[in-house]
Amino acid sequence: MNLQTFSLHPFLSTDSFPNLKITGNISRNANQLTICYNLGGDLKKIAIAPLSNAPSRKYGLWEDTCFEFFFGIKDSQQYWEFNLSPARHWNVYRFDGYRQGMQEETAFEKLPFNVQNQADGLTLALDVNLDKIVLAEQEIEISITTVIKHRDGKVTYWALTHQGMEADFHLRDSFIVKLSDVITATKMPERKGSK
């Protein structure tokens, strides 16, 4: 499995939140994408929606604390945005190009994921099959991000890298994690006499 770990960093601002830490891991195997976020620190200062008994597709999740990732196919302008709320609400959008042609991705009718929320940390884990939108042999490029809304109303933007003058998760230069399907990428050697 091509497991990669990550650590997110806040966009430069005058506000400092030294007690927060966002880490995790991501992998792709047989076109199954698995991502796990770990939010640690003083969570009493963060606005985190309570778990919903009826998670559903919702618009505008990025206006509150929201775990996100963006991915595109290598050498293609098209990309997708996944939004995962700590309340277990979700959405997936498809774009034709940079912030162009945004529409809900109808290939997904539900997107179940696990959330564990404790006083000193929150873990969110998603395991999603990409077969409906990406071929297993296509390499994908990913940007991993998080929006943190503080109880005082301030919002901070966290990502692997920040490439713009403003926090902008859609910049393709930020899609720095490269994932190939493990099974496709690891081809068995041919036997003599086979075609």
QUIZIWO-V580749 format. One record per residue. N is the residue number from 1. SS is DSSP state (A for helix, B for strand, O for the rest). PHI is phi in whole degrees, 0 to 359 (NA if undefined). BURIAL is b if it has 24 or more other C-alpha atoms within 12 Angstrom, else e. Layout:
<<N,SS,PHI,BURIAL> <N,SS,PHI,BURIAL>>
//
This chain:
<<1,O,NA,e> <2,O,270,b> <3,O,289,e> <4,B,237,e> <5,B,266,e> <6,B,214,b> <7,B,220,b> <8,B,266,b> <9,B,232,b> <10,B,286,b> <11,O,296,b> <12,O,305,e> <13,O,207,e> <14,O,285,e> <15,O,276,e> <16,O,240,e> <17,O,233,b> <18,O,294,e> <19,O,272,e> <20,O,265,b> <21,B,214,b> <22,B,237,b> <23,B,229,b> <24,B,167,b> <25,B,211,b> <26,B,215,b> <27,B,207,b> <28,B,222,b> <29,B,215,b> <30,O,54,b> <31,O,64,b> <32,B,262,b> <33,B,263,b> <34,B,238,b> <35,B,224,b> <36,B,227,b> <37,B,254,b> <38,B,235,b> <39,B,254,b> <40,B,235,b> <41,O,126,e> <42,O,277,e> <43,A,283,b> <44,A,296,e> <45,A,271,e> <46,B,254,b> <47,O,278,b> <48,O,237,b> <49,O,293,b> <50,O,292,e> <51,O,301,e> <52,O,267,e> <53,O,282,e> <54,O,226,e> <55,O,298,b> <56,O,211,b> <57,B,287,b> <58,O,224,b> <59,O,267,e> <60,O,77,e> <61,A,298,b> <62,A,292,b> <63,A,282,b> <64,O,233,b> <65,O,303,b> <66,B,207,b> <67,B,266,b> <68,B,223,b> <69,B,210,b> <70,B,238,b> <71,B,212,b> <72,B,226,b> <73,B,277,b> <74,O,306,b> <75,O,66,e> <76,O,230,e> <77,O,280,b> <78,O,292,b> <79,B,206,b> <80,B,236,b> <81,B,237,b> <82,B,252,b> <83,B,245,b> <84,B,231,b> <85,B,272,b> <86,O,301,b> <87,O,280,b> <88,O,83,b> <89,O,282,b> <90,B,205,b> <91,B,196,b> <92,B,225,b> <93,B,241,b> <94,B,245,b> <95,B,237,b> <96,O,280,e> <97,B,194,e> <98,O,307,e> <99,O,54,e> <100,B,246,e> <101,O,67,e> <102,O,298,e> <103,B,207,e> <104,B,296,b> <105,O,279,b> <106,O,279,e> <107,O,295,e> <108,O,250,e> <109,O,264,e> <110,O,208,e> <111,O,214,b> <112,O,288,b> <113,B,210,b> <114,B,260,b> <115,B,230,b> <116,B,238,e> <117,B,242,b> <118,B,241,e> <119,O,299,e> <120,O,253,e> <121,B,182,b> <122,B,229,b> <123,B,238,b> <124,B,233,b> <125,B,227,b> <126,B,236,b> <127,B,231,e> <128,B,229,b> <129,B,273,b> <130,O,266,b> <131,O,305,e> <132,O,286,e> <133,O,233,b> <134,O,221,b> <135,O,283,e> <136,O,301,b> <137,O,277,e> <138,O,275,b> <139,O,284,b> <140,B,245,b> <141,B,242,b> <142,B,234,b> <143,B,242,b> <144,B,252,b> <145,B,217,b> <146,B,207,b> <147,B,256,b> <148,B,245,b> <149,B,257,b> <150,B,270,b> <151,O,299,e> <152,O,276,e> <153,O,99,e> <154,O,293,e> <155,B,237,b> <156,B,240,b> <157,B,242,b> <158,B,244,b> <159,B,203,b> <160,O,296,b> <161,O,207,b> <162,O,241,b> <163,O,261,e> <164,O,254,e> <165,O,286,e> <166,O,235,e> <167,O,294,b> <168,O,214,b> <169,O,288,b> <170,O,275,b> <171,O,296,b> <172,A,295,b> <173,A,297,e> <174,A,272,b> <175,O,277,b> <176,O,262,b> <177,B,273,b> <178,B,253,b> <179,B,230,b> <180,O,253,b> <181,O,295,b> <182,A,300,b> <183,A,294,e> <184,A,290,e> <185,A,288,e> <186,O,257,e> <187,O,275,e> <188,O,287,e> <189,O,293,e> <190,O,288,e> <191,O,277,e> <192,O,299,e> <193,O,89,e> <194,O,267,e> <195,O,248,e>>
//
